[in-house]
Amino acid sequence: MERTLTRPMTMVCSMMPHTVNYSHSSIFIICRGKLSALKHLKENETYQEAFKRLGEAWDVSADLFDKMQDFVCRLYASSSTTSDVNELRYQLFCAQRGEVESSQLPPCKDCLHMHVLRANYQTAIWRRCLVSEPVVPDPKGCGWTTGDDGSLEIEWMQGSPAPDAVLQLMSCKCARICKLPACVCLENQLKCTDMCKLQTCTNQRSEDEDEVAVELDESDTDDEENGQCFV
């Protein structure tokens, strides 16, 4: 009995899948529970080998990221053959005719890459926990960035949340004041533009303001696994 229990736990600990599926430091953006992740790990040696490589180096190779991406695709749609999260997002969106919550879709490739960088960084630190003076690189560029006050902040993505043409076409029809939930600009965490009906609201962009940062909303996962999605 002891041998039966110890071997799987040793395998799981050596792979450290929890940094990808859930970790307070790497930030959880994959809305699927641990049971589903462990099930796919047990059934696929390719995933096992990929997770064993996590944290061995401070950078994430293209090959390792591709395997992580494929793993996330299986968590959201085990019957799909695609290994591209962006393609899977499109497939799921079309299959549900647009009636789909954000928590039902995998993170986009840009967000997932930032998440894997954070997970790899955290795992690399854990792997070196017995080293007296480990050489740890700056977390900036590993899924984090620095704010105006110098504090460490999550780097959610490096690209734009949507094509510029889409962002420019989105406009609200507010007549007196822009407020939730009526204002589609505020609903999507965007600033009002010249295309909006009201041009004197407090949601206008100032001339020197940077691009708007889009955060992921908190959402529950599948009930059967009692998992949660934390951001």
C-alpha positions, -999 to 999 in steps of 0.1 A, spaced: 0 0 0 28 24 9 45 18 -24 13 23 -43 7 57 -26 42 70 -26 51 64 -63 23 86 -78 29 114 -53 66 113 -60 59 116 -97 34 145 -92 58 164 -69 87 160 -94 66 174 -122 52 203 -101 20 208 -122 5 230 -95 25 260 -106 7 259 -139 -27 248 -127 -27 268 -94 -2 289 -76 -6 321 -56 27 335 -70 22 325 -106 -15 336 -106 -42 311 -117 -58 319 -151 -66 283 -162 -102 277 -151 -100 240 -146 -97 219 -114 -68 198 -102 -85 165 -108 -88 171 -145 -51 181 -147 -40 151 -128 -61 128 -150 -44 140 -182 -10 139 -166 -14 102 -156 -26 93 -191 1 111 -211 38 106 -207 45 135 -230 29 158 -205 48 142 -177 81 148 -193 72 183 -201 63 192 -165 95 176 -153 114 201 -175 95 230 -159 119 251 -139 151 234 -150 161 266 -168 150 302 -162 137 306 -198 109 286 -215 118 270 -248 93 271 -277 91 233 -275 82 233 -238 56 261 -243 40 241 -272 36 211 -249 21 233 -222 -3 248 -247 -14 213 -259 -19 203 -222 -42 233 -217 -61 225 -248 -69 190 -235 -81 205 -202 -107 225 -220 -117 201 -248 -102 166 -247 -120 157 -279 -104 185 -300 -73 177 -321 -59 213 -321 -29 222 -300 -33 259 -304 -52 277 -277 -63 305 -300 -77 280 -325 -95 262 -296 -110 295 -284 -124 300 -318 -138 264 -321 -155 266 -287 -169 301 -294 -184 289 -327 -197 256 -312 -216 276 -286 -228 302 -311 -211 329 -291 -231 320 -260 -200 312 -239 -186 326 -207 -150 337 -206 -142 310 -180 -153 283 -205 -125 294 -229 -88 288 -224 -66 318 -221 -53 333 -253 -18 323 -264 -3 356 -253 -18 354 -218 -9 317 -215 27 324 -225 30 350 -197 14 325 -173 39 297 -182 68 321 -178 56 329 -142 50 292 -135 85 283 -148 101 311 -127 84 299 -95 92 263 -102 129 272 -109 131 288 -74 116 258 -58 140 235 -76 169 255 -61 155 256 -26 185 237 -12 211 259 -29 227 282 -3 229 312 -26 210 306 -58 214 331 -87 179 342 -93 173 366 -123 150 396 -121 114 385 -124 107 414 -148 104 398 -182 93 365 -167 56 372 -166 59 402 -144 66 439 -149 71 469 -126 46 496 -119 51 534 -117 61 530 -80 86 503 -87 64 475 -73 61 441 -91 29 437 -112 15 409 -133 22 413 -170 -11 398 -183 -2 401 -220 23 418 -243 -1 424 -272 -34 441 -276 -66 425 -262 -82 428 -296 -74 441 -331 -73 479 -333 -102 479 -358 -124 461 -333 -115 484 -304 -121 514 -325 -155 502 -337 -167 496 -301 -187 526 -289 -213 533 -263 -247 551 -267 -248 566 -232 -268 599 -233 -262 615 -199 -235 595 -180 -214 565 -186 -219 539 -159 -221 502 -154 -238 481 -166 -252 502 -195 -219 515 -208 -203 488 -231 -170 507 -229 -169 504 -191 -182 468 -193 -152 459 -215 -128 480 -194 -121 504 -223 -120 541 -225 -147 560 -244 -137 572 -279 -147 598 -304 -172 573 -318 -192 573 -285 -224 594 -283 -214 612 -251 -181 631 -253 -180 647 -218 -180 616 -196 -154 609 -170 -143 578 -190 -125 597 -217 -89 590 -224 -64 617 -216 -38 626 -242 -8 612 -222 -26 581 -209 -11 547 -217 -30 518 -232 -57 503 -210 -47 472 -192 -73 444 -194 -77 421 -164 -93 387 -163 -125 385 -143 -129 360 -115 -150 330 -125 -160 296 -111 -148 264 -128 -167 232 -134 -188 223 -103 -178 186 -103 -142 194 -94 -150 223 -71 -122 243 -86 -118 280 -87 -103 305 -110 -82 331 -92 -67 363 -107 
